[in-house]
């Protein structure tokens, strides 16, 4: 397995000669063990990658686990099709907005995928045996002429090539009037929530014809609408707690034990606005695009347009940490408003130990912040500069001050290359970055001295 | 207006209010220039935001979050302009030049409608320079306002706009909006026993809602522009649905009279000012008629 073959597996899985809109990756998610990585794209397809184990790949000289860390395509299926709502004359996009894996209960894997309107539960199972030796059917399945059957045999299971079957098990439809932006599986393993712009519903994984509405912020008069829900998530351990973020930059923690309808929050997390930096764009840049609980359940990570913030669940008056993702854009907000980039929704993720947070930016850059030191690093997900196994070098955006070689000027940033979607392996330092139609998987080399990432 | 030799930094000063804009006792010439530069940029931002809001109607996939944020920005600008007093100056100046600057007034009225709740607090009596186009009530008028503003937005350089007779602007069209919204909610929530039926029932009670611009902006997220090419199959589909739910005739009329092109084609044809695929001549006038039709469909259906 040469370098080129590896790079084609990792980086070029989605690559075509031209970039089609349908190939743009819209969501990335590791499963709970990190062995599987699912991506959804604008064309409604889901591609699942599986990590190679030692027996299949090369044995690396680094690392005791022997995991080569290569992810190969495991299965591809069409999750959602373009749809048309005839009553409203509304096209329903097939773009996969979110994928969430269920905790594993048996040999099969389950994942939820959603587009704007419909959530689907998929069962991913392997088949590596098949029964042979039927009495009434021949090898191809045709019914045998019964007069040719002279003796009885017991069908036996024979190993075959591995086949991955993906079947839809549930379809949760007609639950949302507005566009679904988040789904989150509850820690109870039985329920999950789906959030659209104005409502959050709770479903039971086994019941598709009804859901509970737990949050509804739709005003009586739509003209009074000033705030929408932008993201929602269940607490990783407490099945009664959920958080949702709004376009006004607030977070609301809701306790479902308090009442059936959680319109009234249990806690409201809001940072008071700094009057000195107020501008016409203050509200837009404060809109939270993603919210994630930390793995330990004590903190919240939010992303707004210019910053990433860490909140302590016990402190509502403001974040405990604020990280500037691309402060150099603050003076460009008007142009970014004009070209709509100011409405881009970046995701943010925690690492497995909640010590590092990561989020995306423009120009194929993404940023990682070490919470202990407070320092941030800029990395790039771009085919031309990443060779397989090469150590990623850090990048810098030059905005005045001393310019170093390799720095990129603010005005030469490519705003069409945005890193919106990403995922961090639940246990190891492996990250998956979606850059338009390409998927990059980077892995930390623990044994090397440098801090670089593969 | 601008100091000599200074390059106008659009992005920079658009963000921060200049220090000299608040309670200046002795306005120096520099402060005045800064102030007018700020006002100019604020106005540009307002115009840009309004264009973005109008274009929302034409997008296949309306993004509610984006529209809400833009609308809030517009409100904020309007509030500030009202506090500054520039709002009143603008409306007075424009109402004086009503005949010629009708289009600009439309823009004002439309934004006034958008921010009605904030201005009501200040007790402003904003003029309604548009002649009453129909006796159907404010709803029709506002529709005309919005549409004409949209036309003005999309086609610049059109000096005269005469309001279209609102033959198709039936109040039932607007009654349809919340009807549709609630009906589909009903359908969707039919099987959701536990859904918060309280709010839904409350909405159903308000079948006739004020059709403000904001309502149209947000309400039409539920009822989007029709398919680019209405075909008999779709009409058949509609004919099967119980007509008591909404005014089918208006819908079908609107769909049938839609030009045979989608919203993107419209934008392209207008921006390029090239050969228009519209039915009649390439004069601005017929373009406006077609635009009117389209806007009516988009907003009204």
Interface residues (C-beta under 8 A of the other chain):
Chain A: X84 X86 X87 X88 X89 X90 X91 X93 X116 X174 X175 X176 X177 X178 X179 X197 X198 X201 X209 X210 X211 X212 X213 X216 X218 X220 X221 X222 X223 X224 X225 X226 X227 X228 X230 X247 X260 X261 X279 X280 X281 X283 X284 X287 X330 X331 X332 X333 X334 X335 X337 X338 X340 X343
Chain B: X10 X11 X12 X14 X15 X16 X17 X41 X42 X45 X48 X52 X60 X61 X63 X64 X65 X66 X68 X69 X71 X72 X73 X76 X77 X116 X117 X180 X181 X183 X184 X185 X187 X188 X190 X191 X192 X193 X194 X195 X196 X199 X202 X203 X206 X209 X210 X212 X214 X215 X218 X219 X221 X222 X223 X224 X225 X226 X227 X234 X237 X238 X241 X301
